């Protein structure tokens, strides 16, 4: 049980950091501490989400919360709709795939990567 909680917490942290890197948490007025990993883990168990789908499930949950807050903060302000992508290369000879990143809020984010 402890290992399961740790793995879920790491999954949540990686998702939140990705949104933070793109400035979406800040734009929505959220911080990493606004998300409770134990509550989210319990929700995922109720919905019977297998561990290998946690990343997608958590991403959708966080994105929905961000979108809801951004729509309340600026209902008339359009956000960027074009999603950036990054190539993910598997460790052992599998096919690479495109993984969408969250779009930046209108007006740019604080992403300083080239």
Secondary structure as UniProt FT lines:
FT   HELIX           2..21
FT   TURN            22..23
FT   HELIX           24..27
FT   TURN            28..29
FT   HELIX           32..34
FT   HELIX           37..46
FT   TURN            47..48
FT   HELIX           51..53
FT   HELIX           54..73
FT   TURN            75..76
FT   STRAND          85..88
FT   STRAND          97..100
FT   TURN            106..107
//
